[in-house]
């Protein structure tokens, strides 16, 4: 039973990471392929953030409670992301470190 649970957890993590990579591909133009750039010279370098901070930031952009100069632009970029999408992207970026 424990082995089955571990296998399922590992598989779901791999699937989520794959989804995160696909979702992140839309972000790479500004943030870099590994999140290594300041988007448009204004953002934080996102691959220096941990998973929790990334989730906080993405959700904050969604609800308008987070962000500086790029707040309006980012709100539109993340508006359609589900909670699962946000977590997958954050996990992908945090793992890429």
Backbone atoms as SQL, in Angstrom:
CREATE TABLE atoms (id INTEGER PRIMARY KEY, chain TEXT, resi INTEGER, resn TEXT, atom TEXT, x REAL, y REAL, z REAL);
INSERT INTO atoms VALUES
  (1, 'A', 1, 'UNK', 'N', 0.823, -1.196, 0.000),
  (2, 'A', 1, 'UNK', 'CA', 0.000, 0.000, 0.000),
  (3, 'A', 1, 'UNK', 'C', 0.872, 1.268, 0.000),
  (4, 'A', 2, 'UNK', 'N', 1.881, 1.297, 0.881),
  (5, 'A', 2, 'UNK', 'CA', 2.752, 2.471, 0.950),
  (6, 'A', 2, 'UNK', 'C', 3.513, 2.662, -0.363),
  (7, 'A', 3, 'UNK', 'N', 3.940, 1.540, -0.946),
  (8, 'A', 3, 'UNK', 'CA', 4.680, 1.616, -2.206),
  (9, 'A', 3, 'UNK', 'C', 3.788, 2.168, -3.316),
  (10, 'A', 4, 'UNK', 'N', 2.537, 1.735, -3.362),
  (11, 'A', 4, 'UNK', 'CA', 1.580, 2.230, -4.360),
  (12, 'A', 4, 'UNK', 'C', 1.339, 3.718, -4.180),
  (13, 'A', 5, 'UNK', 'N', 1.167, 4.152, -2.942),
  (14, 'A', 5, 'UNK', 'CA', 0.952, 5.572, -2.659),
  (15, 'A', 5, 'UNK', 'C', 2.160, 6.397, -3.082),
  (16, 'A', 6, 'UNK', 'N', 3.344, 5.896, -2.801),
  (17, 'A', 6, 'UNK', 'CA', 4.568, 6.598, -3.190),
  (18, 'A', 6, 'UNK', 'C', 4.679, 6.706, -4.705),
  (19, 'A', 7, 'UNK', 'N', 4.349, 5.645, -5.402),
  (20, 'A', 7, 'UNK', 'CA', 4.391, 5.663, -6.866),
  (21, 'A', 7, 'UNK', 'C', 3.396, 6.672, -7.414),
  (22, 'A', 8, 'UNK', 'N', 2.175, 6.673, -6.874),
  (23, 'A', 8, 'UNK', 'CA', 1.163, 7.627, -7.333),
  (24, 'A', 8, 'UNK', 'C', 1.576, 9.066, -7.054),
  (25, 'A', 9, 'UNK', 'N', 2.138, 9.313, -5.886),
  (26, 'A', 9, 'UNK', 'CA', 2.602, 10.653, -5.542),
  (27, 'A', 9, 'UNK', 'C', 3.721, 11.100, -6.468),
  (28, 'A', 10, 'UNK', 'N', 4.659, 10.212, -6.750),
  (29, 'A', 10, 'UNK', 'CA', 5.757, 10.525, -7.659),
  (30, 'A', 10, 'UNK', 'C', 5.244, 10.816, -9.060),
  (31, 'A', 11, 'UNK', 'N', 4.312, 9.992, -9.529),
  (32, 'A', 11, 'UNK', 'CA', 3.750, 10.206, -10.868),
  (33, 'A', 11, 'UNK', 'C', 2.992, 11.525, -10.948),
  (34, 'A', 12, 'UNK', 'N', 2.201, 11.836, -9.926),
  (35, 'A', 12, 'UNK', 'CA', 1.448, 13.085, -9.972),
  (36, 'A', 12, 'UNK', 'C', 2.378, 14.291, -9.917),
  (37, 'A', 13, 'UNK', 'N', 3.474, 14.187, -9.177),
  (38, 'A', 13, 'UNK', 'CA', 4.462, 15.266, -9.136),
  (39, 'A', 13, 'UNK', 'C', 5.109, 15.448, -10.500),
  (40, 'A', 14, 'UNK', 'N', 5.433, 14.336, -11.172),
  (41, 'A', 14, 'UNK', 'CA', 6.036, 14.422, -12.501),
  (42, 'A', 14, 'UNK', 'C', 5.062, 15.025, -13.503),
  (43, 'A', 15, 'UNK', 'N', 3.798, 14.633, -13.425),
  (44, 'A', 15, 'UNK', 'CA', 2.784, 15.184, -14.330),
  (45, 'A', 15, 'UNK', 'C', 2.628, 16.675, -14.078),
  (46, 'A', 16, 'UNK', 'N', 2.570, 17.060, -12.798),
  (47, 'A', 16, 'UNK', 'CA', 2.424, 18.469, -12.468),
  (48, 'A', 16, 'UNK', 'C', 3.630, 19.263, -12.971),
  (49, 'A', 17, 'UNK', 'N', 4.827, 18.705, -12.815),
  (50, 'A', 17, 'UNK', 'CA', 6.026, 19.391, -13.293),
  (51, 'A', 17, 'UNK', 'C', 5.983, 19.552, -14.797),
  (52, 'A', 18, 'UNK', 'N', 5.508, 18.532, -15.503),
  (53, 'A', 18, 'UNK', 'CA', 5.401, 18.623, -16.961),
  (54, 'A', 18, 'UNK', 'C', 4.400, 19.697, -17.340),
  (55, 'A', 19, 'UNK', 'N', 3.268, 19.737, -16.663),
  (56, 'A', 19, 'UNK', 'CA', 2.280, 20.775, -16.934),
  (57, 'A', 19, 'UNK', 'C', 2.860, 22.152, -16.631),
  (58, 'A', 20, 'UNK', 'N', 3.625, 22.245, -15.560),
  (59, 'A', 20, 'UNK', 'CA', 4.246, 23.514, -15.196),
  (60, 'A', 20, 'UNK', 'C', 5.197, 23.998, -16.272),
  (61, 'A', 21, 'UNK', 'N', 5.940, 23.083, -16.859),
  (62, 'A', 21, 'UNK', 'CA', 6.862, 23.450, -17.940),
  (63, 'A', 21, 'UNK', 'C', 6.095, 23.967, -19.146),
  (64, 'A', 22, 'UNK', 'N', 5.013, 23.294, -19.498),
  (65, 'A', 22, 'UNK', 'CA', 4.199, 23.732, -20.639),
  (66, 'A', 22, 'UNK', 'C', 3.562, 25.083, -20.356),
  (67, 'A', 23, 'UNK', 'N', 3.029, 25.247, -19.156),
  (68, 'A', 23, 'UNK', 'CA', 2.413, 26.522, -18.792),
  (69, 'A', 23, 'UNK', 'C', 3.450, 27.639, -18.744),
  (70, 'A', 24, 'UNK', 'N', 4.627, 27.335, -18.211),
  (71, 'A', 24, 'UNK', 'CA', 5.670, 28.345, -18.089),
  (72, 'A', 24, 'UNK', 'C', 6.202, 28.796, -19.444),
  (73, 'A', 25, 'UNK', 'N', 6.059, 27.994, -20.459),
  (74, 'A', 25, 'UNK', 'CA', 6.605, 28.362, -21.776),
  (75, 'A', 25, 'UNK', 'C', 6.075, 29.712, -22.245),
  (76, 'A', 26, 'UNK', 'N', 4.885, 30.093, -21.816),
  (77, 'A', 26, 'UNK', 'CA', 4.319, 31.399, -22.172),
  (78, 'A', 26, 'UNK', 'C', 5.013, 32.539, -21.425),
  (79, 'A', 27, 'UNK', 'N', 5.664, 32.225, -20.332),
  (80, 'A', 27, 'UNK', 'CA', 6.330, 33.228, -19.493),
  (81, 'A', 27, 'UNK', 'C', 7.787, 33.455, -19.901),
  (82, 'A', 28, 'UNK', 'N', 8.351, 32.465, -20.573),
  (83, 'A', 28, 'UNK', 'CA', 9.786, 32.453, -20.853),
  (84, 'A', 28, 'UNK', 'C', 10.249, 33.623, -21.722),
  (85, 'A', 29, 'UNK', 'N', 9.383, 34.136, -22.568),
  (86, 'A', 29, 'UNK', 'CA', 9.766, 35.247, -23.425),
  (87, 'A', 29, 'UNK', 'C', 10.234, 36.462, -22.637),
  (88, 'A', 30, 'UNK', 'N', 9.618, 36.706, -21.509),
  (89, 'A', 30, 'UNK', 'CA', 9.994, 37.850, -20.670),
  (90, 'A', 30, 'UNK', 'C', 10.920, 37.449, -19.517),
  (91, 'A', 31, 'UNK', 'N', 10.645, 36.296, -18.906),
  (92, 'A', 31, 'UNK', 'CA', 11.371, 35.890, -17.700),
  (93, 'A', 31, 'UNK', 'C', 12.588, 35.019, -17.975),
  (94, 'A', 32, 'UNK', 'N', 12.778, 34.570, -19.226),
  (95, 'A', 32, 'UNK', 'CA', 13.887, 33.685, -19.560),
  (96, 'A', 32, 'UNK', 'C', 13.469, 32.235, -19.434),
  (97, 'A', 33, 'UNK', 'N', 14.170, 31.374, -20.132),
  (98, 'A', 33, 'UNK', 'CA', 13.783, 29.964, -20.172),
  (99, 'A', 33, 'UNK', 'C', 13.841, 29.291, -18.805),
  (100, 'A', 34, 'UNK', 'N', 14.649, 29.817, -17.904),
  (101, 'A', 34, 'UNK', 'CA', 14.747, 29.253, -16.557),
  (102, 'A', 34, 'UNK', 'C', 14.401, 30.285, -15.487),
  (103, 'A', 35, 'UNK', 'N', 13.687, 31.339, -15.872),
  (104, 'A', 35, 'UNK', 'CA', 13.297, 32.364, -14.914),
  (105, 'A', 35, 'UNK', 'C', 14.452, 33.223, -14.445),
  (106, 'A', 36, 'UNK', 'N', 15.479, 33.331, -15.287),
  (107, 'A', 36, 'UNK', 'CA', 16.723, 33.997, -14.884),
  (108, 'A', 36, 'UNK', 'C', 16.775, 35.485, -15.211),
  (109, 'A', 37, 'UNK', 'N', 15.761, 36.018, -15.877),
  (110, 'A', 37, 'UNK', 'CA', 15.786, 37.418, -16.303),
  (111, 'A', 37, 'UNK', 'C', 14.808, 38.278, -15.504),
  (112, 'A', 38, 'UNK', 'N', 15.127, 39.569, -15.413),
  (113, 'A', 38, 'UNK', 'CA', 14.169, 40.551, -14.935),
  (114, 'A', 38, 'UNK', 'C', 13.257, 40.842, -16.126),
  (115, 'A', 39, 'UNK', 'N', 11.998, 40.493, -16.017),
  (116, 'A', 39, 'UNK', 'CA', 11.078, 40.702, -17.137),
  (117, 'A', 39, 'UNK', 'C', 11.003, 42.183, -17.473),
  (118, 'A', 40, 'UNK', 'N', 11.261, 42.486, -18.725),
  (119, 'A', 40, 'UNK', 'CA', 11.265, 43.859, -19.223),
  (120, 'A', 40, 'UNK', 'C', 12.137, 44.775, -18.369),
  (121, 'A', 41, 'UNK', 'N', 13.134, 44.189, -17.700),
  (122, 'A', 41, 'UNK', 'CA', 14.051, 44.949, -16.862),
  (123, 'A', 41, 'UNK', 'C', 13.448, 45.463, -15.568),
  (124, 'A', 42, 'UNK', 'N', 12.242, 44.980, -15.193),
  (125, 'A', 42, 'UNK', 'CA', 11.546, 45.548, -14.046),
  (126, 'A', 42, 'UNK', 'C', 11.199, 44.559, -12.943),
  (127, 'A', 43, 'UNK', 'N', 11.103, 43.287, -13.248),
  (128, 'A', 43, 'UNK', 'CA', 10.614, 42.328, -12.251),
  (129, 'A', 43, 'UNK', 'C', 11.745, 41.764, -11.408),
  (130, 'A', 44, 'UNK', 'N', 11.339, 40.989, -10.408),
  (131, 'A', 44, 'UNK', 'CA', 12.303, 40.190, -9.662),
  (132, 'A', 44, 'UNK', 'C', 12.789, 39.082, -10.589),
  (133, 'A', 45, 'UNK', 'N', 13.917, 38.520, -10.272),
  (134, 'A', 45, 'UNK', 'CA', 14.381, 37.321, -10.975),
  (135, 'A', 45, 'UNK', 'C', 13.657, 36.159, -10.307),
  (136, 'A', 46, 'UNK', 'N', 12.708, 35.590, -11.017),
  (137, 'A', 46, 'UNK', 'CA', 11.784, 34.657, -10.380),
  (138, 'A', 46, 'UNK', 'C', 12.410, 33.324, -10.001),
  (139, 'A', 47, 'UNK', 'N', 13.500, 32.929, -10.637),
  (140, 'A', 47, 'UNK', 'CA', 14.091, 31.650, -10.236),
  (141, 'A', 47, 'UNK', 'C', 14.855, 31.763, -8.920),
  (142, 'A', 48, 'UNK', 'N', 14.902, 32.950, -8.350),
  (143, 'A', 48, 'UNK', 'CA', 15.485, 33.144, -7.023),
  (144, 'A', 48, 'UNK', 'C', 14.421, 33.049, -5.934),
  (145, 'A', 49, 'UNK', 'N', 13.164, 32.907, -6.337),
  (146, 'A', 49, 'UNK', 'CA', 12.053, 32.820, -5.387),
  (147, 'A', 49, 'UNK', 'C', 11.751, 31.354, -5.081),
  (148, 'A', 50, 'UNK', 'N', 11.249, 31.093, -3.858),
  (149, 'A', 50, 'UNK', 'CA', 10.852, 29.727, -3.536),
  (150, 'A', 50, 'UNK', 'C', 9.398, 29.496, -3.975),
  (151, 'A', 51, 'UNK', 'N', 8.974, 28.260, -3.908),
  (152, 'A', 51, 'UNK', 'CA', 7.648, 27.867, -4.388),
  (153, 'A', 51, 'UNK', 'C', 6.540, 28.680, -3.702),
  (154, 'A', 52, 'UNK', 'N', 6.622, 28.836, -2.407),
  (155, 'A', 52, 'UNK', 'CA', 5.583, 29.548, -1.667),
  (156, 'A', 52, 'UNK', 'C', 5.505, 31.013, -2.091),
  (157, 'A', 53, 'UNK', 'N', 6.654, 31.655, -2.270),
  (158, 'A', 53, 'UNK', 'CA', 6.671, 33.056, -2.698),
  (159, 'A', 53, 'UNK', 'C', 6.128, 33.208, -4.118),
  (160, 'A', 54, 'UNK', 'N', 6.430, 32.243, -4.970),
  (161, 'A', 54, 'UNK', 'CA', 5.904, 32.278, -6.339),
  (162, 'A', 54, 'UNK', 'C', 4.386, 32.133, -6.354),
  (163, 'A', 55, 'UNK', 'N', 3.869, 31.214, -5.558),
  (164, 'A', 55, 'UNK', 'CA', 2.413, 31.035, -5.468),
  (165, 'A', 55, 'UNK', 'C', 1.770, 32.303, -4.937),
  (166, 'A', 56, 'UNK', 'N', 2.364, 32.884, -3.897),
  (167, 'A', 56, 'UNK', 'CA', 1.844, 34.125, -3.325),
  (168, 'A', 56, 'UNK', 'C', 1.812, 35.231, -4.374),
  (169, 'A', 57, 'UNK', 'N', 2.893, 35.371, -5.124),
  (170, 'A', 57, 'UNK', 'CA', 2.980, 36.417, -6.140),
  (171, 'A', 57, 'UNK', 'C', 1.970, 36.184, -7.262),
  (172, 'A', 58, 'UNK', 'N', 1.903, 34.975, -7.789),
  (173, 'A', 58, 'UNK', 'CA', 0.972, 34.695, -8.885),
  (174, 'A', 58, 'UNK', 'C', -0.476, 34.896, -8.459),
  (175, 'A', 59, 'UNK', 'N', -0.814, 34.427, -7.264),
  (176, 'A', 59, 'UNK', 'CA', -2.180, 34.639, -6.774),
  (177, 'A', 59, 'UNK', 'C', -2.446, 36.117, -6.498),
  (178, 'A', 60, 'UNK', 'N', -1.423, 36.827, -6.035),
  (179, 'A', 60, 'UNK', 'CA', -1.557, 38.266, -5.809),
  (180, 'A', 60, 'UNK', 'C', -1.771, 39.034, -7.099),
  (181, 'A', 61, 'UNK', 'N', -1.084, 38.636, -8.150),
  (182, 'A', 61, 'UNK', 'CA', -1.331, 39.249, -9.456),
  (183, 'A', 61, 'UNK', 'C', -2.764, 38.972, -9.905),
  (184, 'A', 62, 'UNK', 'N', -3.238, 37.744, -9.669),
  (185, 'A', 62, 'UNK', 'CA', -4.601, 37.385, -10.073),
  (186, 'A', 62, 'UNK', 'C', -5.638, 38.261, -9.382),
  (187, 'A', 63, 'UNK', 'N', -5.472, 38.490, -8.062),
  (188, 'A', 63, 'UNK', 'CA', -6.487, 39.262, -7.340),
  (189, 'A', 63, 'UNK', 'C', -6.153, 40.748, -7.217),
  (190, 'A', 64, 'UNK', 'N', -5.031, 41.161, -7.810),
  (191, 'A', 64, 'UNK', 'CA', -4.668, 42.578, -7.819),
  (192, 'A', 64, 'UNK', 'C', -4.001, 43.081, -6.563),
  (193, 'A', 65, 'UNK', 'N', -3.632, 42.179, -5.647),
  (194, 'A', 65, 'UNK', 'CA', -3.041, 42.604, -4.375),
  (195, 'A', 65, 'UNK', 'C', -1.512, 42.603, -4.377),
  (196, 'A', 66, 'UNK', 'N', -0.899, 42.267, -5.501),
  (197, 'A', 66, 'UNK', 'CA', 0.556, 42.138, -5.557),
  (198, 'A', 66, 'UNK', 'C', 1.075, 42.793, -6.827),
  (199, 'A', 67, 'UNK', 'N', 2.263, 43.329, -6.735),
  (200, 'A', 67, 'UNK', 'CA', 2.942, 43.793, -7.938),
  (201, 'A', 67, 'UNK', 'C', 3.224, 45.271, -7.924),
  (202, 'A', 68, 'UNK', 'N', 4.191, 45.611, -8.709),
  (203, 'A', 68, 'UNK', 'CA', 4.595, 46.994, -8.855),
  (204, 'A', 68, 'UNK', 'C', 4.292, 47.461, -10.256),
  (205, 'A', 69, 'UNK', 'N', 5.342, 47.828, -10.977),
  (206, 'A', 69, 'UNK', 'CA', 5.207, 48.412, -12.310),
  (207, 'A', 69, 'UNK', 'C', 4.488, 47.498, -13.306),
  (208, 'A', 70, 'UNK', 'N', 4.591, 46.208, -13.130),
  (209, 'A', 70, 'UNK', 'CA', 4.016, 45.268, -14.099),
  (210, 'A', 70, 'UNK', 'C', 2.690, 44.664, -13.632),
  (211, 'A', 71, 'UNK', 'N', 2.116, 45.229, -12.586),
  (212, 'A', 71, 'UNK', 'CA', 0.900, 44.680, -11.984),
  (213, 'A', 71, 'UNK', 'C', -0.226, 44.484, -13.007),
  (214, 'A', 72, 'UNK', 'N', -0.493, 45.488, -13.797),
  (215, 'A', 72, 'UNK', 'CA', -1.575, 45.409, -14.777),
  (216, 'A', 72, 'UNK', 'C', -1.307, 44.374, -15.857),
  (217, 'A', 73, 'UNK', 'N', -0.101, 44.346, -16.353),
  (218, 'A', 73, 'UNK', 'CA', 0.273, 43.378, -17.383),
  (219, 'A', 73, 'UNK', 'C', 0.182, 41.948, -16.851),
  (220, 'A', 74, 'UNK', 'N', 0.701, 41.730, -15.664),
  (221, 'A', 74, 'UNK', 'CA', 0.716, 40.382, -15.097),
  (222, 'A', 74, 'UNK', 'C', -0.681, 39.900, -14.731),
  (223, 'A', 75, 'UNK', 'N', -1.541, 40.795, -14.297),
  (224, 'A', 75, 'UNK', 'CA', -2.912, 40.385, -13.961),
  (225, 'A', 75, 'UNK', 'C', -3.564, 39.716, -15.168),
  (226, 'A', 76, 'UNK', 'N', -3.369, 40.282, -16.334),
  (227, 'A', 76, 'UNK', 'CA', -3.918, 39.686, -17.547),
  (228, 'A', 76, 'UNK', 'C', -3.267, 38.365, -17.909),
  (229, 'A', 77, 'UNK', 'N', -1.992, 38.222, -17.594),
  (230, 'A', 77, 'UNK', 'CA', -1.270, 36.992, -17.927),
  (231, 'A', 77, 'UNK', 'C', -1.697, 35.811, -17.060),
  (232, 'A', 78, 'UNK', 'N', -2.067, 36.074, -15.825),
  (233, 'A', 78, 'UNK', 'CA', -2.388, 34.983, -14.891),
  (234, 'A', 78, 'UNK', 'C', -3.884, 34.819, -14.628),
  (235, 'A', 79, 'UNK', 'N', -4.695, 35.676, -15.200),
  (236, 'A', 79, 'UNK', 'CA', -6.133, 35.685, -14.891),
  (237, 'A', 79, 'UNK', 'C', -6.816, 34.334, -15.075),
  (238, 'A', 80, 'UNK', 'N', -6.438, 33.585, -16.076),
  (239, 'A', 80, 'UNK', 'CA', -7.114, 32.321, -16.368),
  (240, 'A', 80, 'UNK', 'C', -6.445, 31.105, -15.735),
  (241, 'A', 81, 'UNK', 'N', -5.387, 31.311, -14.976),
  (242, 'A', 81, 'UNK', 'CA', -4.705, 30.182, -14.346),
  (243, 'A', 81, 'UNK', 'C', -5.506, 29.657, -13.164),
  (244, 'A', 82, 'UNK', 'N', -5.660, 28.351, -13.095),
  (245, 'A', 82, 'UNK', 'CA', -6.313, 27.727, -11.943),
  (246, 'A', 82, 'UNK', 'C', -5.303, 27.629, -10.802),
  (247, 'A', 83, 'UNK', 'N', -5.786, 27.278, -9.621),
  (248, 'A', 83, 'UNK', 'CA', -4.881, 27.071, -8.491),
  (249, 'A', 83, 'UNK', 'C', -3.870, 25.966, -8.808),
  (250, 'A', 84, 'UNK', 'N', -4.318, 24.938, -9.505),
  (251, 'A', 84, 'UNK', 'CA', -3.430, 23.844, -9.903),
  (252, 'A', 84, 'UNK', 'C', -2.368, 24.344, -10.879),
  (253, 'A', 85, 'UNK', 'N', -2.775, 25.191, -11.813),
  (254, 'A', 85, 'UNK', 'CA', -1.824, 25.773, -12.772),
  (255, 'A', 85, 'UNK', 'C', -0.767, 26.606, -12.045),
  (256, 'A', 86, 'UNK', 'N', -1.217, 27.435, -11.109),
  (257, 'A', 86, 'UNK', 'CA', -0.300, 28.296, -10.352),
  (258, 'A', 86, 'UNK', 'C', 0.714, 27.443, -9.605),
  (259, 'A', 87, 'UNK', 'N', 0.238, 26.394, -8.954),
  (260, 'A', 87, 'UNK', 'CA', 1.148, 25.529, -8.210),
  (261, 'A', 87, 'UNK', 'C', 2.115, 24.809, -9.150),
  (262, 'A', 88, 'UNK', 'N', 1.632, 24.368, -10.291),
  (263, 'A', 88, 'UNK', 'CA', 2.495, 23.676, -11.259),
  (264, 'A', 88, 'UNK', 'C', 3.589, 24.598, -11.775),
  (265, 'A', 89, 'UNK', 'N', 3.245, 25.835, -12.089),
  (266, 'A', 89, 'UNK', 'CA', 4.243, 26.804, -12.562),
  (267, 'A', 89, 'UNK', 'C', 5.264, 27.084, -11.463),
  (268, 'A', 90, 'UNK', 'N', 4.778, 27.303, -10.253),
  (269, 'A', 90, 'UNK', 'CA', 5.683, 27.595, -9.123),
  (270, 'A', 90, 'UNK', 'C', 6.617, 26.417, -8.874),
  (271, 'A', 91, 'UNK', 'N', 6.087, 25.221, -8.926),
  (272, 'A', 91, 'UNK', 'CA', 6.922, 24.030, -8.720),
  (273, 'A', 91, 'UNK', 'C', 7.961, 23.922, -9.838),
  (274, 'A', 92, 'UNK', 'N', 7.549, 24.177, -11.045),
  (275, 'A', 92, 'UNK', 'CA', 8.495, 24.118, -12.174),
  (276, 'A', 92, 'UNK', 'C', 9.629, 25.121, -11.999),
  (277, 'A', 93, 'UNK', 'N', 9.308, 26.346, -11.652),
  (278, 'A', 93, 'UNK', 'CA', 10.326, 27.379, -11.491),
  (279, 'A', 93, 'UNK', 'C', 11.242, 27.048, -10.306),
  (280, 'A', 94, 'UNK', 'N', 10.653, 26.640, -9.196),
  (281, 'A', 94, 'UNK', 'CA', 11.445, 26.330, -7.994),
  (282, 'A', 94, 'UNK', 'C', 12.364, 25.142, -8.246),
  (283, 'A', 95, 'UNK', 'N', 11.925, 24.166, -9.022),
  (284, 'A', 95, 'UNK', 'CA', 12.728, 22.987, -9.318),
  (285, 'A', 95, 'UNK', 'C', 13.859, 23.333, -10.275),
  (286, 'A', 96, 'UNK', 'N', 13.648, 24.312, -11.153),
  (287, 'A', 96, 'UNK', 'CA', 14.658, 24.686, -12.147),
  (288, 'A', 96, 'UNK', 'C', 15.884, 25.342, -11.539),
  (289, 'A', 97, 'UNK', 'N', 15.829, 25.744, -10.273),
  (290, 'A', 97, 'UNK', 'CA', 16.963, 26.433, -9.638),
  (291, 'A', 97, 'UNK', 'C', 18.239, 25.654, -9.773);
